[in-house]
Amino acid sequence: MHKHHGLVTKRGAVLAALLLGVVAGVQAGDYSNVQIFGDSLTDSGAYQALVGPNARFTTNPGTVWSENLGASYGKPVSAAYAAWQAGATAGFTPVANGNNFAVGGARVDLQPGNLSGFPGLRPFIPPVSAQVSDFLARGPVDSKALYALLGGSNDIFVQATLVNGGGSPEVAHAAVRTAANAMTAQVNRLQSASARHLIVIGVPDIGRTPAAGSLPPAGAALLSSLTATYDAALVAGLAGRNLLFFDGNKLFNAIFANPGAYGFSNTTTPVCPGSPPDALACVAAPNGHMFADAVHWTSSLHRVLSDWVHASLEGASRVGLLSLVPIGRSGAQWRSIDDRLQQFENFGYQGQGFFVTGDHASSRKDANGGLPSANGSGGSLVMGYEKAFSEQLFGGVTLGYGNAPFDLGNGQGSVKYDEWALSAFAAHRFGAFYASALATYSWLDFESKRKVVLGPFSSSERGNTRGGQFGVKGQIGYNFVSGNLVHGPLAALAWERVRVDGFSEQSNSVTAMTFSDQTRESLRSRLGWQVAAETDWSGARLRPYAQLSYDYEHNDHQHSYRAGFVGGPAAMDMPITNQSGGYGTLLAGVNAELGKTLRLGLGASTTISQPGARSSAINVTLGAPF
């Protein structure tokens, strides 16, 4: 997992992390663990000791969304509580290494819980607030872990039951608002304890479950209105927070509108209509059903939800590549300029002329740490004018175009990337010493296509944005001359800053995301030794050269951008960081003067000992001096 950025020039690292070593650096897969809180929709085995190994509120032996999400990141998910019952006594025993605190029947902040089976356990079911308390009591919070909360359904069921028994609807709506505020309070507690990566899932419309379908219209309408009240209060409480809010109701609306696309042929009746409404006794295949029992989801529906969460987290993190790729791409523009500077610094180029350079660079990343191997490439065309103002002073300007489409990795999608770059350069000789400098501004254009797969459903989210890049580089060196051989040490320093404008994906679907502006800076140094020679062959003047250098990225400062859903109330900070460190770069080539008005240059370069990756480039230059 490398995103080193060497001093990317013809005499240096090529495309150092065009994209491939850097996917891992921005991938959400860096989560150290997952910690989950909620109710039966998330419970992955709290009742195992009483029911058996298939103790999930779904179509057993299927898995629930929390387990699927953990598996997507290679993190096991296990229950943090074990229910027990001995005669008239019962309770829940904490499980030291469990990371799923969700318990079937849990409310947000109140007891007793809402569980159709095991009435002796209801008074002891830990609400979400107690789950968070038990987690925080374990010790310091891991800021690199992912935290997830889904709850509120049981508070809605309890209040609906009270209204059906003659209670006040106004009191019921106030109670679910209080529950939503309590869920927001749990978010506050986790974030105050240093939780940085946090997701909250809203409650889907309970009025569309089979349980509601068996009620009179007024009963179903009550469940729908209570769900809407809860979600509205939750959205209001989470507005502007540093998290991702998943609108569960919006996902359900998309599924109900086109169930076949998500693999469902039955959205109204459960797989196990005769089982208790806690699905723990439902041992069956989903068979195209959305619901396992009257209220709980089949494992197929859990898969759709977990895929949505995973695809969104991955999409949010991989957008960080948009600010990283241009730093690697700058070398394609600078290689052309360095070729011309080299001719002046080593051999005292005189006159003026035009030149054009074609450059092709490629990068490869080996499979590592669960990430697949990947490859990428890009091309550029640079046109320039150069002039030697005296034997000591040389300069010029270039205009370049680059195209380097890149992959988001792991089948997550791709980005079309184009750039226009305007550069100015100059060099001065002081006897055997020389100094050179260049500056470049680039206009960047991106078109993203993010692949989204939710169970059998597949679609693409598209977006486009622009950006800008400014970079400067300075180099000094000393030449030893021995006959027709020139060689000597060199040292260089380069700084770049990339800005990418925020953008929103163009659809209004449940998976469409929005991203804020992002910036990235790079500070790279180089120490090396170069050698060049001059000779005549068949009427042409040949100047072969080679260089070996060590390049180092110094800037490991962390920046961030925000990612959320289009129209959503909140967005999560996504960190982007350069990986400091270094590696070697080897380049070689030859320049040939084929006549007074024609010059040809060929060059190639590659990185050395770049762990798990390699970058290489070739370029061809045609010059027309006059």
C-alpha positions in Angstrom: 0.0 0.0 0.0 2.1 2.8 -1.3 1.3 6.3 -2.4 4.8 7.6 -2.5 5.2 10.6 -4.8 8.8 11.0 -6.0 10.0 14.1 -7.7 8.0 13.1 -10.8 10.2 14.3 -13.7 12.0 12.8 -16.5 14.9 12.5 -14.2 12.8 11.0 -11.5 9.8 9.0 -10.4 7.2 8.4 -13.0 3.6 8.5 -12.2 4.5 7.6 -8.6 1.1 6.4 -7.5 -0.9 7.2 -10.6 -3.6 5.5 -8.7 -2.6 2.0 -8.0 -0.5 2.2 -4.9 -2.9 4.7 -3.5 -6.2 2.9 -3.6 -5.3 1.3 -0.3 -4.4 4.6 1.2 -7.8 6.1 0.8 -9.9 3.0 1.1 -12.4 2.6 3.8 -11.1 -0.9 4.4 -8.5 0.6 6.8 -11.1 0.4 9.6 -9.5 -1.3 12.5 -12.8 -2.8 13.7 -16.6 -2.4 13.6 -18.8 -1.6 16.6 -22.5 -1.9 16.2 -25.6 -0.9 18.3 -29.3 -1.5 17.8 -32.2 -4.0 17.9 -33.4 -7.2 16.2 -32.7 -5.8 12.8 -29.0 -5.8 13.7 -28.7 -8.5 16.4 -26.3 -11.3 15.2 -26.7 -13.8 18.0 -27.5 -12.4 21.4 -30.1 -15.2 21.9 -27.9 -18.0 20.7 -27.6 -19.7 24.1 -31.4 -20.0 24.2 -32.3 -20.7 20.6 -29.2 -22.3 19.0 -26.6 -21.2 16.5 -29.2 -19.9 14.0 -30.3 -17.2 16.5 -30.9 -14.3 14.1 -34.0 -12.4 13.4 -34.0 -13.4 9.7 -34.3 -16.4 7.4 -32.0 -18.7 9.2 -29.2 -19.8 8.8 -28.8 -16.5 6.8 -26.8 -13.5 8.1 -27.9 -10.0 8.9 -26.6 -6.8 7.5 -24.2 -6.1 10.4 -22.4 -9.4 9.8 -22.2 -8.8 6.1 -20.7 -5.4 6.6 -18.1 -6.7 8.9 -17.2 -9.5 6.4 -16.8 -6.9 3.7 -13.9 -5.4 5.7 -12.5 -8.7 6.9 -13.8 -8.0 10.5 -15.7 -10.7 12.4 -19.0 -9.6 14.0 -20.1 -11.4 17.1 -22.7 -10.7 19.8 -21.6 -8.6 22.8 -24.3 -10.1 25.0 -25.5 -13.6 25.7 -29.1 -14.0 26.9 -29.8 -16.5 29.6 -32.8 -17.8 31.5 -33.0 -20.1 34.5 -36.5 -20.7 35.8 -37.9 -17.3 36.9 -34.6 -15.5 36.6 -33.1 -14.2 33.3 -30.7 -11.6 32.0 -27.9 -10.7 29.6 -24.3 -11.5 30.2 -21.7 -9.3 28.5 -19.3 -11.0 26.1 -15.9 -9.5 26.4 -14.8 -9.7 22.8 -18.2 -9.1 21.2 -18.5 -6.1 18.9 -22.2 -6.3 18.1 -24.1 -4.8 21.0 -27.5 -5.0 19.2 -30.1 -7.0 21.0 -33.5 -8.1 19.7 -36.3 -6.2 21.4 -34.1 -3.2 22.4 -35.6 0.2 22.5 -33.5 3.4 22.3 -33.5 4.5 25.9 -36.2 2.7 27.8 -37.1 -0.7 29.3 -38.8 -3.1 29.2 -37.9 -4.2 25.7 -40.4 -5.2 23.0 -39.9 -8.9 22.4 -42.7 -11.4 21.6 -40.8 -14.4 23.0 -39.1 -14.9 26.3 -41.3 -12.5 28.4 -38.9 -13.0 31.3 -36.1 -11.3 29.4 -38.0 -8.2 28.4 -37.2 -6.1 31.6 -33.5 -6.8 31.1 -33.1 -6.1 27.4 -30.4 -3.4 27.2 -31.6 -0.4 25.3 -29.2 1.3 22.8 -28.2 3.8 25.4 -27.1 1.0 27.8 -25.3 -0.7 24.9 -23.3 2.4 24.3 -22.6 2.7 28.0 -21.3 -0.8 28.2 -19.1 -0.2 25.2 -17.6 3.0 26.6 -17.0 1.2 29.9 -14.5 -1.0 28.1 -11.9 1.7 27.8 -10.6 4.2 25.3 -12.5 4.4 22.0 -10.7 3.4 18.8 -10.9 6.4 16.5 -10.0 4.2 13.5 -13.0 1.8 13.9 -16.4 2.1 12.2 -19.4 2.6 14.4 -23.0 1.9 13.3 -26.4 2.5 14.9 -29.9 1.3 13.8 -32.7 1.5 16.3 -36.2 3.0 17.1 -38.5 0.4 15.6 -39.4 -1.0 19.0 -40.3 2.4 20.4 -42.6 2.8 17.5 -44.3 -0.6 18.1 -44.7 0.2 21.8 -46.4 3.5 21.1 -48.6 2.1 18.4 -49.8 -0.6 20.8 -50.6 2.1 23.4 -52.6 4.1 20.9 -54.5 1.0 19.8 -55.3 0.4 23.4 -56.8 3.9 23.7 -53.8 6.1 24.3 -53.3 9.5 22.9 -51.7 9.7 19.4 -50.1 13.1 20.3 -48.4 11.5 23.3 -47.2 8.6 21.1 -45.7 11.0 18.6 -44.0 12.9 21.4 -42.6 9.7 22.7 -41.0 8.6 19.4 -39.5 12.1 19.0 -38.0 11.6 22.5 -36.6 8.2 21.3 -35.1 9.8 18.2 -33.5 12.5 20.4 -32.1 9.8 22.6 -30.5 8.1 19.5 -28.9 11.4 18.6 -27.6 11.6 22.2 -25.9 8.2 21.7 -24.2 9.7 18.6 -23.0 12.6 20.7 -21.6 10.2 23.3 -19.6 8.2 20.8 -18.3 11.2 19.0 -17.3 12.9 22.2 -15.3 9.8 23.0 -13.4 10.1 19.7 -15.4 8.0 17.3 -14.7 9.4 13.9 -16.3 7.0 11.4 -20.0 6.7 12.3 -23.1 5.7 10.4 -26.7 5.9 11.4 -29.5 4.1 9.6 -33.1 5.5 9.7 -36.1 3.2 10.3 -37.9 2.1 7.1 -41.6 2.6 7.0 -43.1 0.0 9.4 -46.5 0.7 7.9 -45.4 -1.3 4.8 -44.5 -4.5 6.7 -46.7 -7.6 6.6 -47.6 -6.9 10.2 -49.1 -3.5 9.2 -50.8 -5.1 6.2 -52.8 -7.4 8.5 -54.2 -4.3 10.3 -57.1 -2.1 9.4 -56.0 0.9 7.3 -55.9 3.2 10.3 -53.5 0.9 12.1 -51.1 0.8 9.2 -51.3 4.6 8.8 -50.5 5.0 12.5 -47.3 2.9 12.1 -46.3 4.9 9.0 -46.9 8.3 10.7 -45.0 7.2 13.9 -42.1 6.1 11.7 -42.1 9.4 9.8 -42.1 11.3 13.1 -39.2 9.3 14.5 -37.1 9.7 11.3 -37.9 13.4 11.0 -36.7 14.0 14.5 -33.6 11.9 14.0 -32.7 13.7 10.8 -33.2 17.1 12.6 -30.9 15.9 15.4 -28.2 14.7 13.0 -28.2 17.7 10.7 -24.7 18.9 10.0 -23.0 16.1 12.0 -19.9 14.3 11.0 -21.4 11.0 9.9 -23.2 9.2 7.1 -27.0 8.9 7.5 -28.7 6.1 5.5 -32.3 6.9 4.8 -33.8 3.4 5.3 -37.2 4.5 4.1 -35.8 5.9 0.9 -34.1 2.5 0.2 -37.4 0.7 0.9 -39.3 3.1 -1.4 -36.8 2.2 -4.2 -37.3 -1.5 -3.6 -41.1 -1.3 -3.4 -41.1 0.7 -6.7 -39.1 -2.0 -8.5 -38.9 -5.2 -6.3 -37.8 -7.5 -9.2 -34.7 -5.5 -9.8 -33.6 -6.2 -6.2 -34.5 -9.9 -6.5 -37.9 -9.8 -4.7 -41.1 -11.4 -6.0 -43.0 -11.1 -2.7 -43.1 -7.9 -0.7 -46.3 -8.5 1.3 -46.2 -11.9 2.9 -43.5 -13.4 5.1 -41.5 -16.6 4.4 -42.5 -18.0 7.8 -46.0 -16.7 8.5 -46.6 -19.2 11.3 -43.4 -18.4 13.3 -43.4 -16.0 16.2 -42.9 -12.4 15.0 -39.3 -12.5 16.1 -38.1 -14.7 13.2 -35.9 -16.7 15.5 -37.8 -19.8 14.6 -37.7 -19.1 10.8 -35.4 -21.7 9.2 -36.0 -21.3 5.5 -34.6 -19.8 2.3 -35.7 -16.3 1.4 -37.3 -17.5 -1.8 -37.8 -14.0 -3.2 -39.4 -12.6 -0.1 -38.6 -9.3 1.6 -39.8 -10.4 5.0 -38.9 -13.4 7.1 -41.8 -12.9 9.5 -44.3 -10.1 9.9 -41.7 -7.4 10.7 -38.2 -8.8 10.2 -36.2 -8.9 7.0 -35.0 -11.9 5.0 -31.3 -12.4 4.6 -31.7 -11.2 1.0 -33.0 -7.9 2.2 -30.2 -7.7 4.7 -27.7 -8.2 1.9 -29.2 -5.3 0.0 -28.8 -3.0 3.0 -25.3 -4.1 3.8 -24.3 -3.7 0.1 -25.7 -0.2 0.2 -23.7 0.7 3.3 -20.5 -0.9 2.0 -20.8 0.6 -1.5 -21.4 4.1 0.0 -18.5 3.9 2.4 -16.2 2.7 -0.3 -17.4 5.3 -2.8 -17.0 8.0 -0.3 -13.4 7.1 0.5 -12.2 6.4 -3.1 -13.2 9.9 -4.3 -10.0 10.9 -2.5 -8.2 9.6 -5.6 -9.3 12.7 -7.5 -6.8 14.9 -5.6 -4.1 12.2 -5.6 -3.8 11.2 -9.2 -2.8 14.7 -10.5 0.2 14.8 -8.2 1.5 11.6 -9.9 0.5 12.9 -13.3 2.5 16.1 -13.1 5.6 14.2 -14.0 4.3 13.7 -17.6 4.5 17.5 -18.1 7.7 17.9 -16.2 9.6 15.2 -18.0 9.5 17.1 -21.2 10.8 20.3 -19.6 13.6 18.4 -17.8 14.8 17.0 -21.0 15.4 20.5 -22.4 16.9 21.8 -19.1 19.3 18.9 -19.2 20.6 19.8 -22.6 21.4 23.3 -21.5 22.9 22.4 -18.1 25.2 19.7 -19.5 26.0 20.9 -23.0 25.3 24.7 -23.2 22.4 24.6 -25.7 22.3 27.7 -27.8 19.6 29.2 -30.0 15.8 28.8 -29.8 13.1 26.5 -31.2 9.9 24.6 -30.8 9.5 21.0 -29.5 6.8 18.5 -28.9 6.9 15.5 -26.5 4.6 12.5 -26.3 4.7 10.6 -23.0 3.1 7.3 -21.9 3.3 6.2 -18.3 2.1 3.1 -16.6 1.8 1.8 -13.0 1.3 -1.5 -11.4 0.4 -2.5 -7.9 0.7 -6.0 -6.6 -2.0 -7.7 -4.6 -1.4 -7.0 -0.9 -3.4 -6.9 2.3 -6.6 -8.3 0.7 -6.5 -5.7 -2.1 -6.3 -7.0 -5.7 -3.5 -6.3 -8.1 -4.2 -3.4 -10.4 -2.8 -1.6 -13.4 -3.2 1.9 -15.0 -1.7 4.1 -17.6 -2.0 7.6 -19.1 -0.7 9.6 -22.0 0.2 13.3 -22.5 1.3 15.6 -25.3 3.4 18.7 -24.5 4.3 21.5 -27.0 6.9 24.1 -26.0 9.1 27.0 -27.0 12.7 27.4 -25.7 15.4 30.0 -26.0 19.0 30.4 -24.8 19.2 34.1 -23.9 23.0 33.8 -23.3 25.5 31.2 -22.6 24.4 31.3 -19.0 20.6 31.9 -19.2 18.0 29.6 -20.7 14.2 29.5 -20.5 10.9 28.7 -22.2 7.2 27.9 -21.9 5.0 24.8 -22.6 1.4 23.9 -23.1 0.5 20.3 -22.4 -2.6 18.0 -22.5 -2.9 14.8 -20.6 -5.5 12.0 -20.5 -5.3 9.3 -17.8 -8.5 7.4 -17.0 -8.1 5.5 -13.8 -9.9 2.7 -12.0 -11.4 3.2 -8.5 -10.3 -0.3 -7.6 -12.1 -3.5 -6.6 -14.7 -3.0 -9.3 -15.9 0.2 -7.7 -15.9 2.2 -10.9 -13.7 4.5 -13.0 -12.8 8.1 -13.6 -12.1 9.9 -16.9 -9.3 12.4 -16.2 -8.1 15.2 -18.5 -5.7 18.0 -17.8 -4.3 21.1 -19.5 -1.1 22.4 -18.2 0.8 25.7 -18.7 4.4 25.8 -17.6 7.3 28.2 -17.5 10.9 27.2 -16.9 14.4 28.7 -16.6 18.0 27.7 -15.9 21.2 29.5 -15.1 24.8 28.3 -15.3 27.4 29.5 -12.9 30.5 27.8 -14.2 30.3 24.2 -13.3 27.3 24.9 -11.1 23.7 25.2 -12.4 20.3 26.0 -11.0 16.9 25.6 -12.6 13.3 26.2 -11.8 9.9 25.6 -13.3 6.3 26.4 -12.4 3.1 24.8 -13.7 -0.6 25.5 -13.4 -3.0 22.8 -14.6 -6.7 22.8 -15.3 -8.3 19.5 -14.3 -11.4 17.8 -15.4 -13.0 14.6 -14.0 -15.9 12.5 -15.0 -16.7 9.7 -12.4 -18.7 6.6 -12.9 -19.2 4.7 -9.6 -20.6 1.2 -9.8 -23.2 0.3 -7.2 -24.3 -3.3 -6.6 -27.1 -4.0 -4.1 -27.7 -7.7 -4.1 -28.8 -8.5 -7.7 -29.4 -4.8 -8.4 -26.7 -3.0 -10.3 -26.4 0.6 -11.4 -23.9 3.4 -11.9 -23.8 6.8 -10.3 -22.1 9.5 -12.5 -20.7 12.9 -11.6 -18.3 15.4 -13.0 -16.2 18.2 -11.5 -13.1 20.3 -12.1 -10.1 21.4 -10.3 -6.7 23.2 -10.4 -3.2 22.3 -9.6 -0.1 24.5 -9.0 3.4 23.1 -8.7 6.9 24.5 -8.5 10.3 22.7 -8.6 13.8 23.9 -8.1 17.0 21.9 -8.8 20.7 22.6 -8.3 23.7 20.5 -9.5 27.4 20.5 -10.3 29.0 19.0 -13.4 32.4 17.3 -13.6 33.7 17.3 -17.2 36.1 14.6 -18.4 36.5 14.8 -22.2 33.1 14.2 -23.7 31.7 12.9 -20.4 29.6 15.1 -18.0 28.6 13.8 -14.6 27.8 15.1 -11.2 25.4 15.3 -8.2 22.1 17.0 -8.1 19.5 18.0 -5.5 15.9 19.1 -6.1 12.8 20.1 -4.2 9.2 20.1 -5.5 6.0 21.4 -4.0 2.5 20.9 -5.4 -1.0 21.7 -4.4 -4.2 20.2 -5.9 -7.7 21.4 -5.5 -10.8 19.5 -6.6 -14.2 21.2 -6.6 -17.0 19.5 -4.7 -19.7 17.8 -6.8 -22.9 15.8 -6.5 -23.7 12.6 -8.5 -26.3 13.4 -11.1 -29.2 11.0 -10.2 -31.6 11.5 -7.4 -31.5 7.9 -6.4 -31.0 6.4 -3.0 -27.4 5.7 -3.8 -26.4 9.2 -5.2 -23.7 10.9 -3.1 -22.3 14.4 -2.8 -18.7 15.4 -2.0 -17.1 18.6 -0.8 -14.0 20.3 -2.1 -10.8 18.5 -1.4 -7.2 19.7 -1.4 -3.9 17.8 -1.2 -0.3 19.0 -1.0 3.0 17.3 -1.7 6.6 18.2 -0.8 9.2 16.0 -2.4 13.0 16.0 -2.4 15.5 14.3 -4.6 19.2 13.5 -4.3 20.9 11.8 -7.3 23.8 11.5 -9.7 23.6 12.0 -13.4 25.9 11.2 -16.3 25.8 12.2 -19.9 28.1 12.0 -22.9 28.4 13.5 -26.4 29.5 11.8 -29.5 29.1 11.9 -33.3 27.7 8.9 -35.2 26.9 8.7 -38.9 26.5 12.5 -39.2 24.3 12.8 -36.1 25.3 14.2 -32.7 24.2 11.8 -30.0 23.9 12.6 -26.3 23.1 9.5 -24.2 22.3 10.1 -20.5 21.4 8.2 -17.3 20.4 9.2 -13.8 19.9 7.4 -10.5 18.2 9.2 -7.7 16.5 8.8 -4.3 13.1 10.5 -4.0 11.3 11.2 -0.8 7.8 12.5 0.1 7.9 14.7 3.2 4.3 15.8 3.5 2.2 13.4 5.5 -0.2 16.0 6.8 -3.8 14.8 6.9 -6.5 16.7 5.1 -10.2 15.7 4.7 -13.2 16.2 2.6 -16.9 15.4 3.3 -19.1 12.8 1.7 -22.8 12.3 2.2 -26.0 11.5 0.3 -27.6 13.9 -2.1 -30.3 15.7 -0.1 -29.1 14.0 3.1 -28.8 15.8 6.5 -25.1 15.0 7.3 -21.8 14.1 5.8 -18.7 12.2 7.0 -15.2 13.5 7.1 -13.0 11.3 4.8 -9.3 11.6 5.6 -6.7 11.8 2.9 -3.0 11.6 3.7 0.2 11.3 1.7 2.4 8.4 2.7 5.8 9.7 3.5 8.9 7.7 2.5 11.1 7.2 -0.5 12.4 4.9 -3.2 14.8 5.0 -6.1 14.3 6.1 -9.6 16.4 5.1 -12.7 16.2 6.8 -16.0 18.1 6.6 -19.3 17.8 8.0 -22.8 19.4 9.6 -25.7 19.0 12.9 -27.6 20.1 13.2 -31.2 20.7 16.2 -33.4 19.8 14.9 -36.9 20.5 18.2 -38.6 20.3 21.9 -38.0 16.5 21.9 -37.9 15.6 18.5 -36.5 16.2 16.9 -33.1 15.0 13.6 -31.7 14.9 12.5 -28.0 14.0 9.1 -26.5 13.7 8.4 -22.8 12.5 5.8 -20.3 12.4 5.6 -16.5 11.3 3.3 -13.8 11.0 3.2 -10.0 13.3 0.9 -7.9 12.4 -0.9 -4.7 9.0 0.6 -4.5 7.4 -2.1 -2.3 4.5 -3.8 -3.9 4.4 -1.4 -6.9 6.3 -0.1 -9.9 5.9 2.9 -12.1 7.5 3.4 -15.5 7.3 5.7 -18.5 8.6 6.3 -22.0 8.7 9.5 -24.0 9.6 10.7 -27.4 10.5 14.4 -28.2 10.8 16.0 -31.6 12.5 19.4 -31.7 12.8 22.1 -34.4 15.5 24.6 -33.6 15.9 27.8 -35.6 
